[in-house]
Amino acid sequence: MRRLLARFVVDERGATAIEYALIAGGISIVIITAVTGVGSAVSTKFVQVSDSIK
């Protein structure tokens, strides 16, 4: 039992997976924020063009 506990404490594979998941989550948030901002700007531009055509 002591050996199993010692291996568990030393093993860092799970920590690496969690770190990669946090990095992926952060990148996803940045991408979603950028796409939302660009989408709003494009939508506004289409409304302006539509209004100028009328």
N, C-alpha and C positions, 0 to 999 in steps of 0.2 A: 504494500500500500504506500509506503514511504517513497519507493522508487517511482510509482505512478504519479504521485503528487509532484515529485521533483521534475519529472518529464513535462508535466502540464505547465509548471511555472516557467520552464526554459523555452518551451515551444512558442514561436512567434508567428506561425503561419496564419492563424486567425486574425492577429493584429494587422498583418499586412493586407489581408482581404478587406478588413474594415477601413483601413486607410485608403485603399483604392476606391471603395464604395463612396467614401466621403468626398474624394477628389472628383469622381464622376458626378455626384450629386451637385457639387459646387459648379462644375462646368455646365451642367444642365440648367441650373438656375440662371447663369449668365446668358446662355443661348436663348432661353425663353424670354428673358427681359429684353434682349436685343431685338428679337423677332417681333415682340409686341410693340416696341417703340417704332420700328421700321414700318410695321403694318399700320399703325396709327398715322404715321406721316404719309404713307402712300394713299390711305383712305381719304385723308384731308385733301391731297392733291387731286384725286379723282373727282371729289365733290367740287373743287374749284374749277376744274376743266369742264365738268358737266354744267355748272352754273354759267360759265362764260359762253358755252355753245347755245344755251337757251336764249 
